[in-house]
Amino acid sequence: MMQLITGYWLSQAVGAAAHLGIADALAAGPRTSEELGQTIGVQPQAVFRLLRLLTSLGVFRQDEHDSFALNPLGETLLSETPGSVRDFAITETAPGHWLPWGRLSDSVRTGKPMARETLGAELFDWYAQNPEEAGFFTAAMGNLSALAAGELVRVYDFTNVEKVIDVGGAHGILLGAVLKANPNASGIIFDLPHVIGTAENVIDPAVRDRYELVSGDFFESVPPGADLHILKQIVHDWDEERASLLLRNCHDALRPGGTLLLIEMIVPGDNRPDLAQAMDLNMLVILGGRERTEEEYRSILAASGFRLERVIATHSPFSVIEALRV
Ligand SMILES: C[S@@+](CC[C@H](N)C(=O)[O-])C[C@H]1O[C@@H](n2cnc3c(N)ncnc32)[C@H](O)[C@@H]1O
């Protein structure tokens, strides 16, 4: 119970190491806390105490007295490395997520998210007003999408797809993987204006001539013309009413017989340990959304004019839910 109660101390310690760029500062080799003080502007005694804790958890190692180096776990906090979760660590411990989580009991009491109460605006409006943290959030989504992208193109055949839209696609990590898997396909990244405004050239330049950047609001409409829609961690952001509205807008935009792929965590029917149950509370407290069981996806898809065809598990926390436009 003490570990459960104090778990957020560890989240914040990892978040602080990520935010301060400690892994990047150790990339070239071991450093003392005094040296870190000079290179990244931290107080030597305080960074020693932070690194001592994280060393005890296996993130770093202490080679000699007060000289710290990266362990494989710490390497995931490097900014430029395959499998990096640095931006995710920063995002989950920064105000946009952290402040609503401080009011979880109020969310449970009311069933409502706590963004407006703690940030003064709904989460995506708040990000639009806070570009620095929005940048970390979008990059954090990229961290998770990078984990999912290789698996998506491994388990799903995109050979016959002509035009793909990544709805709420952020910086298009998934779209980039799909376009690379099918050299004949083209695509659209569709997201809010503040996200599209910073999306230029973030996915592989090799596919830049095959995708468009389009900004808009998926609660109003989704650009038409694609034969396949990908929505990764979009439906989970919203309650039934909002999720159904955006799925109906996909239905209106999609060619008859077109395909909808939802990339989501699925709450296990037997409640075995999974990231989905905790992500579900994250959705409740920051946005009023939810993670869903397979049956819940089947039912929300049917109510929006789609037939769930199959659910494909991947070697990532995400499943691919394939649905056809009825
Ligand atoms: C949880 S993130 C997922 C991003 C991306 N699909 C991924 O997994 O990397 C949700 C995305 O939906 C976008 N979004 C939120 N509200 C939107 C709206 N009304 N219209 C279009 N995009 C929206 C956000 O800007 C954000 O990029």
The ligand as an SDF file (V2000), in Angstrom:
LIG
                    3D

 27 29  0  0  0  0  0  0  0  0999 V2000
   -4.9320   11.4990  -27.9440 C   0  0  0  0  0  0  0  0  0  0  0  0
   -4.3420   12.4770  -29.2680 S   0  0  0  0  0  0  0  0  0  0  0  0
   -3.9800   11.2370  -30.4970 C   0  0  0  0  0  0  0  0  0  0  0  0
   -3.0860   11.7260  -31.5930 C   0  0  0  0  0  0  0  0  0  0  0  0
   -2.7000   10.6900  -32.6630 C   0  0  0  0  0  0  0  0  0  0  0  0
   -3.8360   10.0200  -33.2500 N   0  0  0  0  0  0  0  0  0  0  0  0
   -1.7610    9.6720  -32.0560 C   0  0  0  0  0  0  0  0  0  0  0  0
   -2.2410    8.6920  -31.5050 O   0  0  0  0  0  0  0  0  0  0  0  0
   -0.5510    9.9070  -32.0670 O   0  0  0  0  0  0  0  0  0  0  0  0
   -5.8320   13.2200  -29.8590 C   0  0  0  0  0  0  0  0  0  0  0  0
   -5.6470   14.1030  -31.0720 C   0  0  0  0  0  0  0  0  0  0  0  0
   -6.9450   14.5980  -31.4670 O   0  0  0  0  0  0  0  0  0  0  0  0
   -6.7950   15.9450  -31.8340 C   0  0  0  0  0  0  0  0  0  0  0  0
   -8.1160   16.6020  -31.6770 N   0  0  0  0  0  0  0  0  0  0  0  0
   -8.7450   16.8740  -30.5280 C   0  0  0  0  0  0  0  0  0  0  0  0
   -9.9310   17.4590  -30.7710 N   0  0  0  0  0  0  0  0  0  0  0  0
  -10.0380   17.5650  -32.1150 C   0  0  0  0  0  0  0  0  0  0  0  0
  -11.0530   18.0880  -32.9760 C   0  0  0  0  0  0  0  0  0  0  0  0
  -12.1700   18.6070  -32.4750 N   0  0  0  0  0  0  0  0  0  0  0  0
  -10.8580   18.0210  -34.3130 N   0  0  0  0  0  0  0  0  0  0  0  0
   -9.6860   17.4940  -34.8280 C   0  0  0  0  0  0  0  0  0  0  0  0
   -8.6940   16.9720  -34.0490 N   0  0  0  0  0  0  0  0  0  0  0  0
   -8.8800   17.0130  -32.7030 C   0  0  0  0  0  0  0  0  0  0  0  0
   -5.7580   16.4630  -30.8650 C   0  0  0  0  0  0  0  0  0  0  0  0
   -5.1790   17.6730  -31.2820 O   0  0  0  0  0  0  0  0  0  0  0  0
   -4.7790   15.3090  -30.8120 C   0  0  0  0  0  0  0  0  0  0  0  0
   -3.7800   15.4100  -31.7900 O   0  0  0  0  0  0  0  0  0  0  0  0
  1  2  1  0
  2  3  1  0
  2 10  1  0
  3  4  1  0
  4  5  1  0
  5  6  1  0
  5  7  1  0
  7  8  2  0
  7  9  1  0
 10 11  1  0
 11 12  1  0
 11 26  1  0
 12 13  1  0
 13 14  1  0
 13 24  1  0
 14 15  1  0
 14 23  1  0
 15 16  2  0
 16 17  1  0
 17 18  1  0
 17 23  2  0
 18 19  1  0
 18 20  2  0
 20 21  1  0
 21 22  2  0
 22 23  1  0
 24 25  1  0
 24 26  1  0
 26 27  1  0
M  CHG  2   2   1   9  -1
M  END
$$$$
